[in-house]
Amino acid sequence: MAHTHHIADAQTRTEFDYSDLRPFMSMMTGDEKHSEAATSTLDVLWTLYDRVLHVDPLEPNHPNRDRFYLSKGHGPMAYYAVLAAKGFIDPLLLHDFAAFESILGHHPDRRRIPGVEISSGSLGQGLSLAVGAALAIDLMHRTGRVFVLMGDGELDEGSNHEAIAAASRFGLDRVTAIVIDNQSSSHGWPGGISQRFAVEGWSTDTVDGRNHDAIETALTKRVAGRPRAVVARVGRKQ
């Protein structure tokens, strides 16, 4: 009954909170194989948008905004739920997820969805894009941080290793990588995920990926001249 109440009430309500996210996700059907992968990102996404990111749904392209890149772009249901809760999209659009002509596809499309910074789904691209964006922000003398959400399995992609090295060499302290660790990587790294970043000079933390206070503390920390990596452990998922 709680789910039914939330969904029906979305027609008249204008403010939503964390309790609305799972009912919002239940409105989106047709991609159940990625439901666990999506749910693994839910708490990090909510904490980002609720407590950390400086973004305004009324001015989503403000030049000094923080930028969020969803590199883990497959199974974006949690992302869409958070965007709906925070006023970037109408919650009623969630009913049409992945339907013909819907703006909400199986992968996010930056050209169609307000607040979406990159079109993603092909893994291994988000961190490189974040490095490029951070360099551009510096050149244009603007403010704003760049956050990129990745999966641990995504780190198997070679492009990420180049981006990790480059971000450190350029001293891009406006870049924060958030790695959802659900133990899905094929090979792993000596010393763990955070060590993969630390050896390249990144500032790192590992947190409980369901603990909003711990996530907020880790994401708001910034060390001058060093990019930031936060590993969010959520347990084994598909």
Order of alpha helices (4+ residues) and beta strands (2+ residues): alpha-alpha-alpha-alpha-beta-alpha-alpha-beta-alpha-beta-alpha-beta-alpha-beta
